[in-house]
C-alpha cells in the first residue's frame, strides 16, 4: 500500500511544508498564507487562509494531519459522522469540511481533515455562568450521544486505561530503579481498587477528553473544536474533569452543572461513584501515553520532566493519594454533616 512505510515509522518526519501545501492544493485549496503551527501533541495541526470553491476572498481554515497508527480510517470517519450529527442537532461543534463528499482526506500515506477556523476564549472552570452553560451543552451533546453507539471507536475500559497502561509502565526504563518497588506497588493497588469500582451501568458516545483546555467559549456558550478522543463510556467521563477544589466545592459545581444538564438528558446518580475510578484511569493512562510517545522528539522537547527522577517520585506520591481517595465514600449530592 502506498505510504505504508510512513505508518510503520510512526512519525511525522516526512510531513514537510511542501507536502502539506501539495495535499491542500490536491483538494482544491489555493493557500494564500503561510502555515501557522497550532498546539497539538498527537496530531499535526496548521492554520492557514485559502481560496475555496472560487470564492473572491480567502477563508481561514485549519488542517489536521492524524498521527499514523493511532486511529483507523473507519474510526476517524465515525468521529466525523458524530460531529455532523451534533451539528445537525444545532450543538456547537466544529465539524470537518467535505470535499467531493468526503471529510477524511488522503495524501501520500497521510490521513487528514480540514476544518473552519473558529476562535474563542478558554472556558473558565471557576465561572458559574460558564459552567451552567457547559451543563446545558453536555446535556444536549449526550442526548445525541445516547441515540446510537459507536461501532468503530474504542470504549473506555479497565483493560484500555489500566491494564494496558500497567504493561507499558512495567517496561519503562525511565522509572528509577530505587523507586520501582514502591511505584509498582502503589500502581497495582490503585489499579485493583479502580478496577473493582469501575462498573458503569450505561455507555454512550462521549467527547472523551472533556477538560478546560479542550473547551472554548464565546458569548453564545462553550464549544469543542474537534472530537479526536471521542469514544464509548459513562456520561460522568465528560463531567468529572470540571470538578475542582474540596468536596464541598466539587459538590457545588456538580449540582450547578447537573441542574442544567438534566434539562436535556437524565443523569444517573449511581455514576457519582465513578468519579475517583475515572480520575485514577486518566492519571495512569496519561503516564502510559507519554511513555508510548517518548520516541517522538516533540514529546521529549515539550515534556522534559517526564524523564526525571523527581517526576516519578511525584507520581508515586500521587498514586498513594489517589488510593486514599478511592477508599473514601464517593461524592454525594447530599452534603456531608
C-alpha positions as CSV (number, residue, x, y, z in Angstrom):
1,X,0.0,0.0,0.0
2,X,1.4,3.4,-0.9
3,X,2.7,5.3,2.2
4,X,2.7,2.1,4.4
5,X,6.2,2.8,5.4
6,X,5.2,6.2,6.9
7,X,2.6,4.4,9.1
8,X,5.1,1.9,10.3
9,X,7.7,4.6,11.2
10,X,5.1,6.2,13.4
11,X,6.3,9.7,13.0
12,X,5.8,12.9,11.0
13,X,9.4,13.3,9.6
14,X,8.2,13.4,6.0
15,X,5.3,15.9,6.8
16,X,7.2,18.9,5.4
17,X,5.5,22.2,4.4
18,X,5.7,21.4,0.7
19,X,3.9,18.1,1.2
20,X,1.2,19.9,3.3
21,X,0.7,22.6,0.6
22,X,0.6,19.9,-2.1
23,X,-2.0,18.0,-0.2
24,X,-4.2,21.1,0.2
25,X,-3.8,22.0,-3.4
26,X,-4.7,18.5,-4.4
27,X,-8.2,19.1,-2.8
28,X,-8.7,22.5,-4.5
29,X,-7.4,24.8,-1.7
30,X,-5.3,27.6,-3.1
31,X,-3.4,28.6,0.0
32,X,-2.8,32.3,0.3
33,X,-0.8,32.5,3.5
34,X,1.9,30.6,5.3
35,X,1.2,27.7,7.7
36,X,0.8,28.6,11.3
37,X,1.5,25.5,13.5
38,X,-1.1,25.2,16.3
39,X,-0.6,23.4,19.6
40,X,-1.2,19.7,19.3
41,X,0.9,16.8,20.5
42,X,-0.9,13.8,19.0
43,X,-1.5,15.2,15.5
44,X,0.0,18.0,13.4
45,X,-2.3,21.0,13.1
46,X,-1.9,24.1,11.0
47,X,-3.9,27.3,10.4
48,X,-3.9,29.0,7.0
49,X,-6.0,31.0,4.7
50,X,-7.1,29.7,1.3
51,X,-9.5,30.4,-1.6
52,X,-12.1,27.7,-1.7
53,X,-14.9,27.0,-4.3
54,X,-14.0,30.0,-6.4
55,X,-14.6,32.5,-3.5
56,X,-13.4,36.1,-4.1
57,X,-11.9,36.2,-0.6
58,X,-9.7,33.7,1.2
59,X,-11.2,31.7,4.1
60,X,-9.3,31.0,7.3
61,X,-9.1,27.2,7.8
62,X,-7.3,24.6,9.9
63,X,-5.8,21.3,8.6
64,X,-5.2,18.4,10.9
65,X,-2.9,15.5,9.9
66,X,-3.7,12.5,12.0
67,X,-0.9,10.6,13.8
68,X,-0.2,7.4,11.9
69,X,-1.3,4.2,13.7
70,X,-3.5,6.0,16.2
71,X,-6.9,5.6,14.6
72,X,-8.1,3.6,11.6
73,X,-9.8,5.4,8.7
74,X,-13.1,3.9,9.8
75,X,-12.6,5.2,13.3
76,X,-11.9,8.7,12.1
77,X,-14.8,8.7,9.7
78,X,-17.1,7.7,12.6
79,X,-15.7,10.6,14.6
80,X,-16.7,12.9,11.7
81,X,-20.1,11.4,11.4
82,X,-20.7,12.1,15.1
83,X,-19.6,15.7,14.6
84,X,-22.1,16.0,11.7
85,X,-24.9,14.6,13.8
86,X,-24.1,17.1,16.6
87,X,-24.1,20.0,14.1
88,X,-27.4,18.8,12.7
89,X,-28.8,19.0,16.2
90,X,-27.6,22.6,16.5
91,X,-24.9,21.7,19.0
92,X,-21.8,23.9,18.7
93,X,-19.1,21.6,17.5
94,X,-16.7,22.5,14.6
95,X,-17.2,19.7,12.0
96,X,-14.8,19.0,9.2
97,X,-15.4,20.2,5.7
98,X,-16.3,17.8,2.9
99,X,-14.5,17.6,-0.4
100,X,-16.4,15.7,-3.1
101,X,-18.5,14.3,-0.3
102,X,-15.5,13.1,1.8
103,X,-14.4,14.6,5.1
104,X,-11.4,12.2,5.6
105,X,-8.7,13.1,3.0
106,X,-5.7,11.0,1.9
107,X,-2.4,12.1,0.5
108,X,1.0,10.4,0.3
109,X,0.1,7.9,3.1
110,X,-1.3,10.5,5.5
111,X,-4.9,10.9,6.6
112,X,-6.1,14.5,7.3
113,X,-9.1,16.7,7.5
114,X,-9.8,20.4,7.0
115,X,-11.9,22.5,9.4
116,X,-13.2,26.0,9.5
117,X,-11.1,28.1,11.9
118,X,-13.1,29.3,14.9
119,X,-11.8,31.4,17.7
120,X,-12.8,31.7,21.3
121,X,-11.6,32.0,24.9
122,X,-10.7,29.1,27.1
123,X,-13.6,28.2,29.3
124,X,-13.2,29.2,32.9
125,X,-14.0,26.4,35.3
126,X,-14.5,28.9,38.2
127,X,-17.1,30.9,36.3
128,X,-20.6,29.8,37.4
129,X,-22.3,31.2,34.4
130,X,-20.0,29.4,32.0
131,X,-20.3,26.1,34.0
132,X,-24.1,26.3,33.8
133,X,-23.8,26.8,30.0
134,X,-21.5,23.8,29.9
135,X,-24.0,21.7,31.8
136,X,-26.6,22.5,29.1
137,X,-24.1,21.9,26.3
138,X,-23.1,18.5,27.7
139,X,-26.8,17.6,28.3
140,X,-27.6,18.3,24.7
141,X,-24.5,16.5,23.4
142,X,-25.2,13.4,25.5
143,X,-28.8,13.4,24.3
144,X,-27.5,12.9,20.8
145,X,-24.8,10.5,22.1
146,X,-27.3,8.2,23.6
147,X,-29.2,7.7,20.3
148,X,-26.9,5.1,18.9
149,X,-23.5,3.5,19.8
150,X,-20.1,3.9,18.2
151,X,-19.3,0.8,16.1
152,X,-15.6,1.6,15.4
153,X,-14.5,3.9,18.1
154,X,-13.0,2.4,21.3
155,X,-14.7,2.1,24.7
156,X,-13.3,3.4,28.0
157,X,-12.4,0.2,29.8
158,X,-10.3,-1.1,32.6
159,X,-8.3,-3.0,30.0
160,X,-7.6,0.0,27.8
161,X,-6.8,2.5,30.5
162,X,-5.4,0.5,33.4
163,X,-4.2,-3.0,32.4
164,X,-2.5,-2.0,29.1
165,X,-1.1,1.1,30.7
166,X,0.4,-1.0,33.5
167,X,2.1,-3.2,30.9
168,X,3.6,-0.2,29.2
169,X,4.9,1.3,32.5
170,X,6.3,-2.1,33.6
171,X,8.8,-1.9,30.7
172,X,9.6,1.7,31.0
173,X,13.3,2.3,31.8
174,X,12.8,5.9,32.7
175,X,11.4,4.9,36.1
176,X,14.4,5.0,38.5
177,X,15.4,1.6,39.9
178,X,15.3,2.7,43.6
179,X,11.7,3.8,43.1
180,X,10.5,0.9,41.1
181,X,9.2,-1.4,44.0
182,X,7.3,1.5,45.7
183,X,5.9,2.7,42.3
184,X,4.8,-0.8,41.1
185,X,3.2,-1.5,44.5
186,X,1.2,1.8,44.5
187,X,0.2,1.4,40.9
188,X,-1.0,-2.2,41.4
189,X,-3.1,-1.1,44.4
190,X,-4.7,1.8,42.6
191,X,-5.5,-0.4,39.6
192,X,-7.0,-3.1,41.7
193,X,-9.3,-0.7,43.6
194,X,-10.2,1.4,40.5
195,X,-11.0,-1.8,38.6
196,X,-13.3,-3.0,41.4
197,X,-15.2,0.3,41.4
198,X,-15.5,1.0,37.7
199,X,-18.8,-0.6,36.8
200,X,-20.7,1.7,34.5
201,X,-24.3,0.8,34.0
202,X,-24.7,2.6,30.7
203,X,-22.2,3.6,27.9
204,X,-22.9,6.4,25.5
205,X,-21.0,8.3,22.8
206,X,-18.8,10.9,24.6
207,X,-16.3,13.6,23.8
208,X,-13.9,11.5,26.0
209,X,-11.4,14.2,26.9
210,X,-13.6,17.0,28.3
211,X,-11.3,19.3,30.2
212,X,-10.9,23.1,30.2
213,X,-8.1,23.0,27.6
214,X,-10.3,21.4,25.1
215,X,-13.3,23.7,25.6
216,X,-13.7,27.2,24.1
217,X,-16.2,29.8,24.9
218,X,-17.9,32.7,23.2
219,X,-20.7,34.9,24.3
220,X,-23.1,32.2,22.9
221,X,-21.6,29.5,25.0
222,X,-19.0,26.7,25.0
223,X,-18.0,24.6,22.0
224,X,-15.5,21.9,21.0
225,X,-13.2,22.3,18.0
226,X,-13.0,18.6,17.4
227,X,-13.7,15.1,18.8
228,X,-10.4,13.5,18.5
229,X,-10.8,11.4,21.6
230,X,-14.5,10.5,21.3
231,X,-15.4,7.0,22.5
232,X,-18.0,5.0,24.3
233,X,-18.1,5.5,28.1
234,X,-20.2,6.7,31.1
235,X,-21.6,10.2,31.0
236,X,-19.6,11.1,34.1
237,X,-16.4,11.0,32.0
238,X,-17.4,14.2,30.3
239,X,-18.3,15.9,33.6
240,X,-15.8,15.0,36.3
241,X,-12.8,16.9,35.0
242,X,-14.7,20.2,35.6
243,X,-14.7,19.4,39.4
244,X,-12.0,21.1,41.4
245,X,-11.3,22.1,45.0
246,X,-12.5,20.3,48.1
247,X,-15.6,18.0,48.3
248,X,-17.9,20.9,49.1
249,X,-16.7,22.9,46.1
250,X,-16.9,19.8,43.8
251,X,-20.5,19.2,45.1
252,X,-21.5,22.8,44.3
253,X,-20.1,22.6,40.8
254,X,-21.7,19.3,40.2
255,X,-25.1,20.5,41.4
256,X,-24.8,23.6,39.2
257,X,-23.9,21.6,36.1
258,X,-26.4,18.8,36.6
259,X,-29.3,21.2,37.2
260,X,-28.8,22.5,33.6
261,X,-27.7,19.1,32.2
262,X,-30.9,17.4,33.2
263,X,-33.0,19.9,31.2
264,X,-31.9,17.8,28.2
265,X,-30.6,14.4,29.5
266,X,-31.3,12.3,32.5
267,X,-28.3,11.8,34.8
268,X,-27.9,8.5,36.8
269,X,-26.8,9.4,40.4
270,X,-25.1,6.0,40.6
271,X,-22.4,7.4,38.3
272,X,-21.1,9.6,41.2
273,X,-19.2,6.6,42.4
274,X,-17.3,6.6,39.1
275,X,-15.5,9.9,39.7
276,X,-12.4,8.6,41.5
277,X,-12.0,5.4,39.4
278,X,-12.2,7.7,36.3
279,X,-9.6,10.0,37.8
280,X,-7.3,7.1,38.5
281,X,-7.8,5.8,35.0
282,X,-6.9,9.2,33.5
283,X,-3.8,9.5,35.7
284,X,-2.4,6.1,34.8
285,X,-3.3,6.3,31.2
286,X,-1.6,9.7,30.9
287,X,1.7,8.3,32.2
288,X,1.5,5.4,29.7
289,X,0.5,7.8,26.9
290,X,3.7,9.8,27.4
291,X,5.7,6.6,27.6
292,X,4.3,5.4,24.3
293,X,5.1,8.7,22.6
294,X,8.5,9.2,24.1
295,X,10.2,8.2,20.8
296,X,8.6,11.3,19.2
297,X,11.1,14.2,19.7
298,X,8.1,16.6,20.0
299,X,7.3,14.9,23.3
300,X,10.9,14.9,24.5
301,X,11.1,18.6,23.9
302,X,7.7,19.5,25.4
303,X,7.7,17.1,28.4
304,X,11.4,17.1,29.5
305,X,10.3,16.4,33.2
306,X,8.9,13.0,32.2
307,X,12.5,11.6,32.2
308,X,13.4,13.0,35.7
309,X,13.6,11.1,39.0
310,X,11.6,14.0,40.6
311,X,8.6,13.4,38.3
312,X,8.4,9.7,39.2
313,X,8.7,10.5,42.9
314,X,5.8,12.8,42.5
315,X,3.8,10.2,40.6
316,X,4.5,7.6,43.3
317,X,3.1,10.0,45.9
318,X,0.1,10.9,43.6
319,X,-0.8,7.2,43.3
320,X,-0.8,6.8,47.1
321,X,-3.0,9.9,47.4
322,X,-5.4,8.6,44.7
323,X,-5.6,5.2,46.5
324,X,-6.7,7.2,49.6
325,X,-9.4,9.0,47.6
326,X,-10.6,5.7,46.2
327,X,-11.0,4.3,49.7
328,X,-13.2,7.2,50.8
329,X,-17.0,7.3,50.3
330,X,-17.9,8.6,46.8
331,X,-19.0,12.2,46.3
332,X,-22.7,12.7,47.1
333,X,-25.1,15.4,46.1
334,X,-26.3,15.3,49.8
335,X,-24.0,17.5,51.9
336,X,-21.7,15.8,54.5
337,X,-22.5,16.6,58.1
